[in-house]
Amino acid sequence: MNIYSHFKSLLFEIFLEVTKLKIENTNALNERFTVELPRDENHGDISTNLCLVFSKNAEMKPRELASLMKPFVEKLDGIINVSIEGPGFLNLKLKNSFWHNQLTEIIHQKERYGESNNFSGKNINVEFVSANPTGPLHVGHVRGAVIGDVLSNILKKVGFNVIKEYYVNDAGNQINILAKSVFLRYKELINKKPIVIPEGYYPGDYLIPIAKDLFSKHKKSLLEKDEIESINIIKSFSIDHILKLIKSDLELLNIQMDIYSSEKQLVENLSVEKTIKELENKNLIYYGSLPSPKSVNDDWEPKEQTLFKAKSFGDDEDRTIIKSDGSLTYFASDIAYHRDKWYRTKGTLINIWGADHSGYVKRMKSAVNAITDKENQLDIKLCQMVNLLKDNKPIKMSKRSGNFVTLKDIIDEVGGDAIRFIMLTRKNDQVLDFNFNKVTEKTKENPVFYVKYAHARTCSILKKANELGFNLKKHDTNLSFLNHEIHLKLCKYLSNWPKIIEASAIYKEPHRIAFYLIELSSIFHSLWSLGREQDKLRFFQENNTDCTYAYLSLIKATKIVIASGLNVMSVSAPEEM
């Protein structure tokens, strides 16, 4: 049970009852106030700003409204005290038994604890990575890959039908350059002479195996064909090869996509033309010229182009979809892709992009607003860059890969678990430092180790209990022994897990999971340390079996929630370390 949603509903009902207000859209009003765990433990277990938010609706001062509600709130099950603090906050203190009941629920539900059907039946499409198929995945793609995958797991946990999608940009000039680069490597292999890679071509050594496979299949025949024909053959061959490489890289991170959508296929299916026609029918396309840019070259002159009325949907200016020479812009293909994705999904679209795409956000949102008739179905999350550090110095680029550090390079160094966890230790819009030294340390400073070690400790305690003959399936445990401050603190934090999941889904912030697990592990490790210092807090109490069973219940619940959190992150939960 999400206890905060539970009390939020009850408090809102009391507010409506005492004020006698008749409100049509109660759902919208309900979303305006918060019910949460107070930062200061002296402020009780639950705090709400309801009276501050709705004082105008009630035509009362916040504290006056709080005083009116207080006697009704005091009658709720599980409440032992209600106080009015500051300008009108209602702070609730809950009985120990309430928290003990949550512990029982965790043990009963096991890995299902924290799941909900709040968004059951709703579709959501999460597009992430979507790197051009021109080379292996590098560090610039890793963060978006992890965020997109973990966010998908979170959304599934609250009931969404989730589609994980990769958009393959297999059309356009970058693919032409790729094919030409592979062709050079193919010629180098045949002629057995080193070649000079022209400026703008792909220099990476990863193209050499592609050239070798190309030679194995075609021998020297591509040199005998028309170059355009050869390049077209090489295009398809290279894209297939690199896509296999990308999929293999993603599997190293335990990521499997549901759909790989092809830009080339959209073009061949005339989806771009259909999309432009649809926009024309909505009177959203016109022929004209854009205003001069802020920095104008001397040779700049306005050109008549086919433009989309992006400004009408929130963009800063209208956007070109067909250039003056008749060629399509990338934006035109992107609109067609999002139209296709929208008609397939009929739900929210989420794009996980790198920060270098920030200038593209408004125009893409404007296009989706136009396609969906202003339903605002597109949410874009930008991922800031990752700084790789070793010995407190920026790590050198990988020579064998051209000019970047590959995903495989990092996995070979620290493993997939470390990558997935560390990528979530900062919010997506913050720059992240990935320190190779820190993520391999077996210390508190390494959050991956710290959380995994907490899980391993719970497993060790439960293993010992089993060896001593304790029945770990016992259900009638007396949890009243869990009355120490540290016990209750851990109970309360464990009970916070459903809210963390729900908030992570609503705000699309998977980093909340990592933050939660680090704090939860910290509380558990503190309990473990206190047990070594104070006999009454030892997990195994001599001559008091009932107390031991209560302590073991707390350990079981902790193990369940940590494992659940790591599972959402697709990080392993070791039983021993």
HUJOPE-V407405 format. One record per residue. RES is the residue in one small letter. PHI is phi in whole degrees, -180 to 180 (NA if undefined). Layout:
RES|PHI / RES|PHI
This chain:
m|NA / n|-81 / i|-64 / y|-73 / s|-65 / h|-58 / f|-73 / k|-62 / s|-63 / l|-66 / l|-66 / f|-67 / e|-61 / i|-64 / f|-58 / l|-65 / e|-68 / v|-76 / t|-94 / k|60 / l|-76 / k|-108 / i|-117 / e|-73 / n|-99 / t|-70 / n|-62 / a|-64 / l|-69 / n|-60 / e|-75 / r|-79 / f|-111 / t|-118 / v|-131 / e|-152 / l|-74 / p|-67 / r|-67 / d|-92 / e|-61 / n|-70 / h|-93 / g|92 / d|-99 / i|-138 / s|-130 / t|-136 / n|-99 / l|-51 / c|-67 / l|-72 / v|-71 / f|-107 / s|-61 / k|-67 / n|-60 / a|-84 / e|56 / m|-139 / k|-73 / p|-54 / r|-68 / e|-66 / l|-64 / a|-61 / s|-65 / l|-68 / m|-80 / k|-50 / p|-63 / f|-76 / v|-67 / e|-62 / k|-84 / l|-67 / d|-61 / g|92 / i|-90 / i|-115 / n|-160 / v|-129 / s|-127 / i|-107 / e|-122 / g|58 / p|-74 / g|152 / f|-74 / l|-101 / n|-113 / l|-112 / k|-107 / l|-105 / k|-65 / n|-58 / s|-62 / f|-61 / w|-69 / h|-63 / n|-65 / q|-66 / l|-63 / t|-61 / e|-64 / i|-61 / i|-64 / h|-70 / q|-82 / k|54 / e|-67 / r|-79 / y|-63 / g|101 / e|-75 / s|-153 / n|-111 / n|-58 / f|-121 / s|-60 / g|87 / k|-96 / n|-96 / i|-148 / n|-113 / v|-112 / e|-100 / f|-149 / v|70 / s|46 / a|-70 / n|-56 / p|-76 / t|-116 / g|176 / p|-67 / l|-68 / h|-118 / v|-59 / g|-65 / h|-94 / v|-63 / r|-63 / g|-63 / a|-63 / v|-68 / i|-60 / g|-63 / d|-70 / v|-68 / l|-59 / s|-61 / n|-62 / i|-64 / l|-62 / k|-64 / k|-68 / v|-104 / g|109 / f|-65 / n|-85 / v|-105 / i|-115 / k|-96 / e|-128 / y|-119 / y|-96 / v|-90 / n|-82 / d|-102 / a|-133 / g|102 / n|-69 / q|-61 / i|-71 / n|-61 / i|-66 / l|-58 / a|-61 / k|-66 / s|-66 / v|-67 / f|-61 / l|-62 / r|-66 / y|-63 / k|-66 / e|-61 / l|-65 / i|-71 / n|-81 / k|55 / k|-131 / p|-59 / i|-117 / v|-97 / i|-79 / p|-63 / e|-59 / g|94 / y|-86 / y|-86 / p|-93 / g|-58 / d|-68 / y|-63 / l|-79 / i|-64 / p|-60 / i|-65 / a|-62 / k|-65 / d|-65 / l|-64 / f|-67 / s|-60 / k|-86 / h|-110 / k|51 / k|-97 / s|-62 / l|-68 / l|-76 / e|-90 / k|-86 / d|-60 / e|-60 / i|-62 / e|-63 / s|-62 / i|-61 / n|-64 / i|-64 / i|-66 / k|-55 / s|-61 / f|-62 / s|-68 / i|-61 / d|-59 / h|-65 / i|-72 / l|-63 / k|-62 / l|-65 / i|-65 / k|-62 / s|-65 / d|-61 / l|-65 / e|-64 / l|-63 / l|-96 / n|63 / i|-117 / q|-123 / m|-83 / d|-86 / i|-139 / y|-113 / s|-94 / s|-106 / e|-64 / k|-59 / q|-66 / l|-61 / v|-65 / e|-66 / n|-83 / l|63 / s|-65 / v|-65 / e|-61 / k|-63 / t|-66 / i|-62 / k|-63 / e|-62 / l|-68 / e|-62 / n|-64 / k|-90 / n|60 / l|-112 / i|-123 / y|-149 / y|-103 / g|-174 / s|-125 / l|-86 / p|-65 / s|-64 / p|-67 / k|-62 / s|-105 / v|-102 / n|-75 / d|-62 / d|-92 / w|-72 / e|-146 / p|-64 / k|-123 / e|-74 / q|-139 / t|-87 / l|-118 / f|-102 / k|-77 / a|-66 / k|-61 / s|-71 / f|-122 / g|105 / d|-82 / d|-76 / e|-157 / d|-70 / r|-126 / t|-75 / i|-117 / i|-131 / k|-72 / s|-63 / d|-88 / g|92 / s|-83 / l|-79 / t|-86 / y|-60 / f|-60 / a|-61 / s|-65 / d|-66 / i|-64 / a|-62 / y|-64 / h|-69 / r|-63 / d|-60 / k|-66 / w|-65 / y|-67 / r|-77 / t|-89 / k|52 / g|-166 / t|-67 / l|-110 / i|-120 / n|-113 / i|-104 / w|-120 / g|-75 / a|-62 / d|-69 / h|-97 / s|-58 / g|-72 / y|-100 / v|-64 / k|-61 / r|-69 / m|-71 / k|-65 / s|-63 / a|-65 / v|-68 / n|-60 / a|-68 / i|-65 / t|-97 / d|57 / k|64 / e|-85 / n|50 / q|-91 / l|-109 / d|-120 / i|-117 / k|-111 / l|-98 / c|-104 / q|-71 / m|-70 / v|-113 / n|-96 / l|-90 / l|-126 / k|-144 / d|57 / n|63 / k|-125 / p|-57 / i|-73 / k|-72 / m|-69 / s|-79 / k|-67 / r|-71 / s|-101 / g|102 / n|-139 / f|-152 / v|-89 / t|-82 / l|-58 / k|-63 / d|-55 / i|-70 / i|-61 / d|-60 / e|-81 / v|-127 / g|92 / g|-68 / d|-60 / a|-62 / i|-62 / r|-62 / f|-69 / i|-62 / m|-64 / l|-107 / t|-90 / r|-138 / k|-63 / n|-56 / d|-90 / q|-111 / v|-64 / l|-119 / d|-96 / f|-104 / n|-96 / f|-59 / n|-68 / k|-64 / v|-76 / t|-108 / e|-75 / k|-102 / t|-138 / k|-62 / e|-70 / n|-99 / p|-62 / v|-64 / f|-63 / y|-59 / v|-73 / k|-61 / y|-66 / a|-62 / h|-64 / a|-62 / r|-65 / t|-62 / c|-64 / s|-64 / i|-64 / l|-69 / k|-65 / k|-63 / a|-60 / n|-65 / e|-65 / l|-84 / g|95 / f|-74 / n|-84 / l|-76 / k|-98 / k|-61 / h|-108 / d|-91 / t|-77 / n|-85 / l|-87 / s|-64 / f|-66 / l|-85 / n|-120 / h|-76 / e|-52 / i|-70 / h|-64 / l|-67 / k|-61 / l|-68 / c|-57 / k|-63 / y|-71 / l|-62 / s|-69 / n|-81 / w|-58 / p|-59 / k|-68 / i|-61 / i|-61 / e|-63 / a|-65 / s|-62 / a|-73 / i|-64 / y|-93 / k|55 / e|-130 / p|-66 / h|-63 / r|-59 / i|-65 / a|-62 / f|-58 / y|-62 / l|-64 / i|-64 / e|-67 / l|-60 / s|-64 / s|-62 / i|-64 / f|-65 / h|-60 / s|-64 / l|-61 / w|-61 / s|-67 / l|-63 / g|-64 / r|-80 / e|-96 / q|-122 / d|-57 / k|-69 / l|-105 / r|-65 / f|-65 / f|-111 / q|-96 / e|-64 / n|65 / n|-146 / t|-63 / d|-62 / c|-64 / t|-60 / y|-61 / a|-63 / y|-64 / l|-66 / s|-63 / l|-64 / i|-65 / k|-60 / a|-64 / t|-63 / k|-59 / i|-60 / v|-72 / i|-62 / a|-62 / s|-63 / g|-64 / l|-65 / n|-65 / v|-60 / m|-84 / s|57 / v|-113 / s|-68 / a|-114 / p|-71 / e|-90 / e|-151 / m|-142
